[in-house]
Amino acid sequence: MEALEALLSRKSTPRLSEPGPDQQQLEILLRAAVRAPDHAALRPWQFIVFEGKGLDDLGQIFSDALARKDPETSEAALEKAKSRPHRAPMIIAVVAKVSEHPKVPVIEQVLSAGSAAQNILLAAHAMGLAGIWRTGDPCFDPYVRERLGASGDDQIVGFLYLGTASAVPPVPELEVSDFLKVWGK
């Protein structure tokens, strides 16, 4: 798939199934990720891949986080949290590993990690895979952050669910002019 075609046709795909990315595809996804804009070459990213038993472990982390947040949480809600990672054959957690820098504020480092996440999704789409960027409470939960090694100003920018589209949603048509302001006109 050509680069412009990938950019203009990528969409979030929530219904994913096997197969997920194989090892060669995963390598390409990560090579695309590290091409993200990166002021001062800080490389403020960490990618954590979950598949197989790793999805079970991530589900347990999500469930434990929910139980810690609210000990009165129902068993059904805990099971739902535990099952969430199984909505895709592979998940890549993208963490902004933030460092102190006199010219590169935290926001730029987080944006760089977000750009790395977008590069993964675009590369997956270009290879015929599908995915969705999920955030929600797990990204901001202190227990999840700790378990994934995020400390200080580090931020989990998202969980990228990757696999094969079970159903292909339509690409919404957006009118660019709805989002455009030309200065001075």
LOSEGU-73380 format. One record per residue (C-alpha): chain; residue in three letters; x, y, z. Coordinates in nm, 2 decimals, always signed. Example, Ala and Ser with C-alpha at 12.3 -4.5 7.8 and 13.67 -1.06 7.14 Angstrom:
// LOSEGU-73380
+-----+------+--------+--------+--------+
: mol : type :      X :      Y :      Z :
+-----+------+--------+--------+--------+
:   A :  ALA :  +1.23 :  -0.45 :  +0.78 :
:   A :  SER :  +1.37 :  -0.11 :  +0.71 :
+-----+------+--------+--------+--------+
***
This chain:
// LOSEGU-73380
+-----+------+--------+--------+--------+
: mol : type :      X :      Y :      Z :
+-----+------+--------+--------+--------+
:   A :  MET :  +0.00 :  +0.00 :  +0.00 :
:   A :  GLU :  +0.13 :  +0.34 :  -0.09 :
:   A :  ALA :  +0.20 :  +0.59 :  +0.19 :
:   A :  LEU :  -0.07 :  +0.84 :  +0.10 :
:   A :  GLU :  -0.33 :  +0.56 :  +0.05 :
:   A :  ALA :  -0.25 :  +0.43 :  +0.40 :
:   A :  LEU :  -0.28 :  +0.78 :  +0.55 :
:   A :  LEU :  -0.61 :  +0.85 :  +0.37 :
:   A :  SER :  -0.78 :  +0.51 :  +0.44 :
:   A :  ARG :  -0.67 :  +0.42 :  +0.79 :
:   A :  LYS :  -0.95 :  +0.39 :  +1.04 :
:   A :  SER :  -0.99 :  +0.24 :  +1.39 :
:   A :  THR :  -1.11 :  -0.12 :  +1.38 :
:   A :  PRO :  -1.25 :  -0.24 :  +1.71 :
:   A :  ARG :  -1.34 :  -0.59 :  +1.60 :
:   A :  LEU :  -1.02 :  -0.79 :  +1.57 :
:   A :  SER :  -0.93 :  -1.15 :  +1.54 :
:   A :  GLU :  -0.64 :  -1.38 :  +1.46 :
:   A :  PRO :  -0.39 :  -1.36 :  +1.30 :
:   A :  GLY :  -0.22 :  -1.08 :  +1.47 :
:   A :  PRO :  +0.12 :  -0.94 :  +1.36 :
:   A :  ASP :  +0.38 :  -1.21 :  +1.32 :
:   A :  GLN :  +0.74 :  -1.15 :  +1.43 :
:   A :  GLN :  +0.85 :  -1.00 :  +1.10 :
:   A :  GLN :  +0.55 :  -0.77 :  +1.10 :
:   A :  LEU :  +0.61 :  -0.67 :  +1.46 :
:   A :  GLU :  +0.97 :  -0.58 :  +1.38 :
:   A :  ILE :  +0.84 :  -0.35 :  +1.09 :
:   A :  LEU :  +0.58 :  -0.20 :  +1.32 :
:   A :  LEU :  +0.85 :  -0.11 :  +1.58 :
:   A :  ARG :  +1.09 :  +0.02 :  +1.32 :
:   A :  ALA :  +0.81 :  +0.25 :  +1.20 :
:   A :  ALA :  +0.74 :  +0.36 :  +1.55 :
:   A :  VAL :  +1.10 :  +0.48 :  +1.62 :
:   A :  ARG :  +1.08 :  +0.70 :  +1.31 :
:   A :  ALA :  +0.85 :  +0.93 :  +1.50 :
:   A :  PRO :  +0.95 :  +1.30 :  +1.53 :
:   A :  ASP :  +1.18 :  +1.32 :  +1.83 :
:   A :  HIS :  +1.32 :  +1.66 :  +1.94 :
:   A :  ALA :  +1.68 :  +1.63 :  +2.06 :
:   A :  ALA :  +1.68 :  +1.25 :  +1.98 :
:   A :  LEU :  +1.56 :  +1.17 :  +2.33 :
:   A :  ARG :  +1.38 :  +0.85 :  +2.21 :
:   A :  PRO :  +1.11 :  +0.89 :  +2.48 :
:   A :  TRP :  +0.93 :  +0.57 :  +2.40 :
:   A :  GLN :  +0.89 :  +0.22 :  +2.54 :
:   A :  PHE :  +0.68 :  -0.04 :  +2.36 :
:   A :  ILE :  +0.55 :  -0.34 :  +2.57 :
:   A :  VAL :  +0.41 :  -0.62 :  +2.36 :
:   A :  PHE :  +0.14 :  -0.85 :  +2.50 :
:   A :  GLU :  +0.03 :  -1.17 :  +2.32 :
:   A :  GLY :  -0.06 :  -1.52 :  +2.43 :
:   A :  LYS :  -0.01 :  -1.55 :  +2.81 :
:   A :  GLY :  +0.09 :  -1.18 :  +2.81 :
:   A :  LEU :  -0.27 :  -1.09 :  +2.73 :
:   A :  ASP :  -0.38 :  -1.29 :  +3.04 :
:   A :  ASP :  -0.13 :  -1.10 :  +3.25 :
:   A :  LEU :  -0.24 :  -0.76 :  +3.12 :
:   A :  GLY :  -0.60 :  -0.86 :  +3.19 :
:   A :  GLN :  -0.51 :  -0.95 :  +3.55 :
:   A :  ILE :  -0.34 :  -0.61 :  +3.59 :
:   A :  PHE :  -0.65 :  -0.44 :  +3.46 :
:   A :  SER :  -0.87 :  -0.64 :  +3.70 :
:   A :  ASP :  -0.64 :  -0.58 :  +4.00 :
:   A :  ALA :  -0.63 :  -0.21 :  +3.93 :
:   A :  LEU :  -1.01 :  -0.20 :  +3.93 :
:   A :  ALA :  -1.03 :  -0.39 :  +4.25 :
:   A :  ARG :  -0.77 :  -0.16 :  +4.42 :
:   A :  LYS :  -0.96 :  +0.15 :  +4.30 :
:   A :  ASP :  -1.29 :  +0.02 :  +4.43 :
:   A :  PRO :  -1.29 :  -0.29 :  +4.66 :
:   A :  GLU :  -1.67 :  -0.31 :  +4.61 :
:   A :  THR :  -1.64 :  -0.37 :  +4.24 :
:   A :  SER :  -1.86 :  -0.66 :  +4.13 :
:   A :  GLU :  -1.71 :  -0.99 :  +4.02 :
:   A :  ALA :  -1.87 :  -0.94 :  +3.68 :
:   A :  ALA :  -1.69 :  -0.60 :  +3.64 :
:   A :  LEU :  -1.36 :  -0.76 :  +3.74 :
:   A :  GLU :  -1.41 :  -1.04 :  +3.49 :
:   A :  LYS :  -1.49 :  -0.79 :  +3.22 :
:   A :  ALA :  -1.17 :  -0.59 :  +3.30 :
:   A :  LYS :  -0.97 :  -0.92 :  +3.29 :
:   A :  SER :  -1.12 :  -1.01 :  +2.95 :
:   A :  ARG :  -1.06 :  -0.67 :  +2.78 :
:   A :  PRO :  -0.71 :  -0.76 :  +2.64 :
:   A :  HIS :  -0.85 :  -1.06 :  +2.46 :
:   A :  ARG :  -1.03 :  -0.84 :  +2.21 :
:   A :  ALA :  -0.72 :  -0.86 :  +1.99 :
:   A :  PRO :  -0.44 :  -1.12 :  +1.94 :
:   A :  MET :  -0.17 :  -0.86 :  +2.02 :
:   A :  ILE :  -0.15 :  -0.54 :  +2.22 :
:   A :  ILE :  +0.13 :  -0.29 :  +2.22 :
:   A :  ALA :  +0.14 :  -0.05 :  +2.52 :
:   A :  VAL :  +0.31 :  +0.27 :  +2.42 :
:   A :  VAL :  +0.47 :  +0.45 :  +2.72 :
:   A :  ALA :  +0.62 :  +0.80 :  +2.70 :
:   A :  LYS :  +0.95 :  +0.76 :  +2.90 :
:   A :  VAL :  +0.99 :  +1.12 :  +2.99 :
:   A :  SER :  +1.33 :  +1.27 :  +3.09 :
:   A :  GLU :  +1.43 :  +1.61 :  +3.22 :
:   A :  HIS :  +1.56 :  +1.82 :  +2.93 :
:   A :  PRO :  +1.62 :  +2.20 :  +2.91 :
:   A :  LYS :  +1.48 :  +2.23 :  +2.56 :
:   A :  VAL :  +1.23 :  +1.95 :  +2.53 :
:   A :  PRO :  +0.93 :  +1.98 :  +2.77 :
:   A :  VAL :  +0.73 :  +1.69 :  +2.88 :
:   A :  ILE :  +0.45 :  +1.76 :  +2.63 :
:   A :  GLU :  +0.68 :  +1.72 :  +2.34 :
:   A :  GLN :  +0.81 :  +1.39 :  +2.47 :
:   A :  VAL :  +0.45 :  +1.26 :  +2.51 :
:   A :  LEU :  +0.36 :  +1.38 :  +2.16 :
:   A :  SER :  +0.66 :  +1.20 :  +2.03 :
:   A :  ALA :  +0.53 :  +0.88 :  +2.19 :
:   A :  GLY :  +0.19 :  +0.95 :  +2.05 :
:   A :  SER :  +0.34 :  +0.99 :  +1.70 :
:   A :  ALA :  +0.52 :  +0.65 :  +1.75 :
:   A :  ALA :  +0.18 :  +0.50 :  +1.83 :
:   A :  GLN :  +0.03 :  +0.65 :  +1.51 :
:   A :  ASN :  +0.32 :  +0.52 :  +1.31 :
:   A :  ILE :  +0.25 :  +0.17 :  +1.44 :
:   A :  LEU :  -0.12 :  +0.19 :  +1.34 :
:   A :  LEU :  -0.03 :  +0.33 :  +1.00 :
:   A :  ALA :  +0.23 :  +0.06 :  +0.94 :
:   A :  ALA :  -0.02 :  -0.21 :  +1.05 :
:   A :  HIS :  -0.28 :  -0.08 :  +0.81 :
:   A :  ALA :  -0.03 :  -0.07 :  +0.53 :
:   A :  MET :  +0.05 :  -0.44 :  +0.59 :
:   A :  GLY :  -0.32 :  -0.53 :  +0.57 :
:   A :  LEU :  -0.36 :  -0.56 :  +0.95 :
:   A :  ALA :  -0.61 :  -0.36 :  +1.16 :
:   A :  GLY :  -0.60 :  -0.19 :  +1.50 :
:   A :  ILE :  -0.75 :  +0.05 :  +1.74 :
:   A :  TRP :  -0.58 :  +0.29 :  +1.99 :
:   A :  ARG :  -0.75 :  +0.25 :  +2.33 :
:   A :  THR :  -0.69 :  +0.46 :  +2.64 :
:   A :  GLY :  -0.94 :  +0.48 :  +2.93 :
:   A :  ASP :  -0.88 :  +0.43 :  +3.30 :
:   A :  PRO :  -0.59 :  +0.18 :  +3.26 :
:   A :  CYS :  -0.37 :  +0.45 :  +3.10 :
:   A :  PHE :  -0.41 :  +0.67 :  +3.40 :
:   A :  ASP :  -0.43 :  +0.42 :  +3.68 :
:   A :  PRO :  -0.14 :  +0.44 :  +3.92 :
:   A :  TYR :  -0.13 :  +0.06 :  +3.97 :
:   A :  VAL :  -0.12 :  -0.01 :  +3.59 :
:   A :  ARG :  +0.14 :  +0.26 :  +3.54 :
:   A :  GLU :  +0.36 :  +0.11 :  +3.81 :
:   A :  ARG :  +0.32 :  -0.25 :  +3.68 :
:   A :  LEU :  +0.42 :  -0.13 :  +3.33 :
:   A :  GLY :  +0.72 :  +0.06 :  +3.46 :
:   A :  ALA :  +0.59 :  +0.41 :  +3.42 :
:   A :  SER :  +0.72 :  +0.64 :  +3.69 :
:   A :  GLY :  +0.76 :  +1.01 :  +3.75 :
:   A :  ASP :  +0.63 :  +1.21 :  +3.45 :
:   A :  ASP :  +0.61 :  +0.89 :  +3.23 :
:   A :  GLN :  +0.27 :  +0.84 :  +3.07 :
:   A :  ILE :  +0.10 :  +0.55 :  +2.91 :
:   A :  VAL :  -0.02 :  +0.71 :  +2.59 :
:   A :  GLY :  -0.23 :  +0.41 :  +2.48 :
:   A :  PHE :  -0.28 :  +0.04 :  +2.42 :
:   A :  LEU :  -0.27 :  -0.05 :  +2.05 :
:   A :  TYR :  -0.50 :  -0.35 :  +1.99 :
:   A :  LEU :  -0.38 :  -0.52 :  +1.67 :
:   A :  GLY :  -0.50 :  -0.81 :  +1.46 :
:   A :  THR :  -0.71 :  -0.89 :  +1.15 :
:   A :  ALA :  -1.03 :  -0.70 :  +1.10 :
:   A :  SER :  -1.34 :  -0.91 :  +1.18 :
:   A :  ALA :  -1.55 :  -0.64 :  +1.02 :
:   A :  VAL :  -1.43 :  -0.35 :  +0.82 :
:   A :  PRO :  -1.59 :  -0.02 :  +0.93 :
:   A :  PRO :  -1.64 :  +0.24 :  +0.66 :
:   A :  VAL :  -1.39 :  +0.52 :  +0.64 :
:   A :  PRO :  -1.59 :  +0.83 :  +0.74 :
:   A :  GLU :  -1.58 :  +1.12 :  +0.50 :
:   A :  LEU :  -1.47 :  +1.44 :  +0.68 :
:   A :  GLU :  -1.48 :  +1.79 :  +0.54 :
:   A :  VAL :  -1.13 :  +1.93 :  +0.59 :
:   A :  SER :  -1.27 :  +2.29 :  +0.59 :
:   A :  ASP :  -1.46 :  +2.20 :  +0.92 :
:   A :  PHE :  -1.12 :  +2.19 :  +1.09 :
:   A :  LEU :  -0.93 :  +2.45 :  +0.91 :
:   A :  LYS :  -0.86 :  +2.81 :  +1.00 :
:   A :  VAL :  -0.63 :  +3.01 :  +0.76 :
:   A :  TRP :  -0.47 :  +3.29 :  +0.95 :
:   A :  GLY :  -0.52 :  +3.64 :  +0.81 :
:   A :  LYS :  -0.82 :  +3.56 :  +0.59 :
+-----+------+--------+--------+--------+
***
